Amino acid sequence: MSLVKDFTDLALADPAPAEPAPSHPVFLTAPLASIVLDPAPIEPTWVIAGQPLARAKLHSTSADAFSSTTIWDCTAGAFRWHFVWDETVHIIEGAVTVTDETGKVTKLSAGDVAYFAAGSWATWEISSYVKKIAFCRRAFPAPMVTALSLKARLASLLRGTRPAPSGAGLAAASSA
């Protein structure tokens, strides 16, 4: 019976927050205007038109190195961007027309937020300039994803609830 109780306690427990590494900051802030971007050339084979000049600056990285925040900008041009990490972008200045793998065309302007899945690509067409904040997340190793998924399912079974669909976000909310 003790083993069942131990599994139940483990499944229902909220994960303890990770202790930050001694040298890892727990809070970072800087005025956006004070962040000086460095040249970050786009892979030349990705460029479709023009001579887009990109710049970037890493703002922060999580202690486990699985997520980061970067400020990025780019001048006029067109290129196919390949997303190595899951990336959520917040356009803070200018605009870009994005064509995803399916051919869907979307214009993103200042204030817009978009998500790009790791392993996907999109064509970016910038008529003059765009600046974004990029929130990037590396995928967890498959065994870890499986373990976390099983823990969530076990917890929902023990609580008598149904787990939220993975990756649903706004897509689920808009279809409801």
C-alpha positions as CSV (number, residue, x, y, z in Angstrom):
1,M,0.0,0.0,0.0
2,S,2.9,2.3,0.7
3,L,4.1,2.1,-2.9
4,V,0.7,3.1,-4.2
5,K,0.7,6.1,-1.8
6,D,4.2,7.1,-2.9
7,F,3.1,7.0,-6.6
8,T,0.0,8.9,-5.8
9,D,1.9,11.6,-3.9
10,L,4.5,11.8,-6.7
11,A,1.8,12.2,-9.4
12,L,-0.1,14.9,-7.5
13,A,2.9,16.8,-6.3
14,D,3.7,20.0,-8.1
15,P,7.3,20.0,-9.3
16,A,9.6,21.9,-7.0
17,P,11.1,25.0,-8.6
18,A,14.6,24.4,-9.7
19,E,17.2,26.1,-7.7
20,P,19.0,28.7,-10.0
21,A,22.6,28.0,-10.6
22,P,24.7,30.2,-8.2
23,S,25.9,32.4,-11.1
24,H,22.5,32.4,-13.0
25,P,20.5,35.5,-12.5
26,V,16.9,35.1,-11.3
27,F,15.8,38.5,-12.8
28,L,17.1,40.5,-15.8
29,T,15.8,43.7,-17.1
30,A,17.0,46.4,-19.6
31,P,15.4,49.2,-21.5
32,L,14.8,47.8,-25.0
33,A,16.4,50.9,-26.6
34,S,19.6,50.3,-24.6
35,I,20.1,46.8,-26.1
36,V,22.8,47.0,-28.8
37,L,22.3,44.3,-31.4
38,D,25.2,42.6,-33.1
39,P,25.4,41.4,-36.7
40,A,23.7,38.0,-37.1
41,P,23.9,37.1,-40.8
42,I,21.2,35.0,-42.3
43,E,22.4,31.8,-43.8
44,P,23.2,32.9,-47.4
45,T,21.5,29.8,-49.0
46,W,18.2,30.8,-47.2
47,V,18.1,34.3,-48.9
48,I,15.6,34.5,-51.7
49,A,15.6,38.2,-52.6
50,G,17.5,41.4,-51.6
51,Q,20.3,41.6,-49.1
52,P,18.6,41.4,-45.7
53,L,20.8,42.4,-42.8
54,A,19.9,40.8,-39.5
55,R,21.1,41.7,-36.1
56,A,20.5,40.1,-32.7
57,K,21.3,40.1,-29.0
58,L,20.7,37.3,-26.6
59,H,18.8,38.8,-23.7
60,S,18.5,35.8,-21.4
61,T,18.8,32.0,-21.2
62,S,17.2,29.7,-18.6
63,A,19.4,27.9,-16.1
64,D,18.8,24.6,-17.9
65,A,19.6,26.2,-21.3
66,F,16.4,24.9,-22.8
67,S,14.9,28.3,-23.3
68,S,16.1,31.8,-24.3
69,T,14.9,35.3,-25.2
70,T,16.5,37.2,-28.1
71,I,16.0,40.6,-29.6
72,W,16.3,40.4,-33.4
73,D,15.8,42.8,-36.3
74,C,16.3,42.7,-40.0
75,T,16.2,45.0,-43.0
76,A,14.4,44.5,-46.3
77,G,14.6,41.2,-48.1
78,A,13.1,37.7,-48.4
79,F,14.4,34.5,-47.0
80,R,13.3,31.0,-45.9
81,W,13.9,30.7,-42.1
82,H,14.3,27.2,-40.7
83,F,13.2,26.9,-37.0
84,V,15.5,24.7,-35.0
85,W,13.7,25.5,-31.7
86,D,10.1,26.2,-30.9
87,E,9.9,30.0,-31.3
88,T,7.2,32.5,-30.2
89,V,7.8,35.9,-31.6
90,H,6.4,39.3,-30.6
91,I,6.7,41.9,-33.3
92,I,7.7,45.2,-31.7
93,E,8.4,47.3,-34.7
94,G,7.8,47.2,-38.5
95,A,6.2,44.3,-40.3
96,V,6.8,41.0,-42.1
97,T,4.8,38.8,-44.4
98,V,5.2,35.2,-43.5
99,T,4.3,32.3,-45.7
100,D,4.3,29.0,-43.8
101,E,5.0,25.5,-45.2
102,T,1.4,25.0,-46.2
103,G,1.3,28.2,-48.3
104,K,-0.7,30.2,-45.8
105,V,0.3,33.9,-45.9
106,T,0.1,36.1,-42.8
107,K,1.2,39.7,-42.2
108,L,2.7,40.2,-38.8
109,S,2.9,43.8,-37.6
110,A,3.9,45.6,-34.4
111,G,1.9,44.1,-31.5
112,D,1.3,40.7,-33.2
113,V,2.4,37.4,-31.6
114,A,3.1,34.2,-33.6
115,Y,4.4,30.7,-32.9
116,F,6.7,28.6,-35.1
117,A,7.2,24.9,-34.3
118,A,10.7,23.4,-34.2
119,G,11.5,21.7,-37.4
120,S,9.3,23.9,-39.5
121,W,10.2,26.7,-41.9
122,A,8.6,29.8,-43.2
123,T,9.4,32.4,-45.9
124,W,9.8,35.9,-44.4
125,E,9.3,38.9,-46.7
126,I,10.3,42.2,-45.1
127,S,9.5,45.3,-47.2
128,S,11.6,47.7,-45.1
129,Y,12.3,46.6,-41.5
130,V,11.1,44.3,-38.7
131,K,12.1,43.9,-35.0
132,K,11.0,41.1,-32.8
133,I,11.5,39.6,-29.4
134,A,11.9,35.8,-29.9
135,F,11.1,33.4,-27.1
136,C,12.8,30.1,-28.0
137,R,12.5,26.7,-26.4
138,R,14.5,23.6,-27.2
139,A,12.6,20.3,-27.2
140,F,13.1,18.1,-24.2
141,P,14.6,14.6,-24.9
142,A,11.9,12.1,-25.8
143,P,12.3,10.0,-22.6
144,M,11.7,13.1,-20.5
145,V,8.6,14.1,-22.5
146,T,7.2,10.6,-22.0
147,A,7.9,10.6,-18.3
148,L,6.2,14.1,-17.9
149,S,3.3,13.0,-20.0
150,L,2.8,9.8,-17.9
151,K,3.0,11.8,-14.7
152,A,0.3,14.3,-16.0
153,R,-2.0,11.4,-17.0
154,L,-1.6,9.6,-13.7
155,A,-2.3,12.8,-11.8
156,S,-5.4,13.5,-13.9
157,L,-6.6,9.9,-13.3
158,L,-6.1,10.2,-9.6
159,R,-7.8,13.6,-9.5
160,G,-10.7,12.4,-11.7
161,T,-10.0,15.1,-14.3
162,R,-9.1,15.1,-18.0
163,P,-5.7,16.5,-19.0
164,A,-5.6,19.5,-21.2
165,P,-4.7,18.6,-24.8
166,S,-1.1,19.2,-25.6
167,G,-0.3,22.3,-27.5
168,A,-3.9,23.4,-27.7
169,G,-3.4,27.1,-26.7
170,L,-5.5,29.6,-28.7
171,A,-6.3,27.0,-31.3
172,A,-8.5,25.1,-28.8
173,A,-10.0,28.3,-27.4
174,S,-11.0,29.6,-30.9
175,S,-12.7,26.3,-31.9
176,A,-14.7,26.1,-28.7
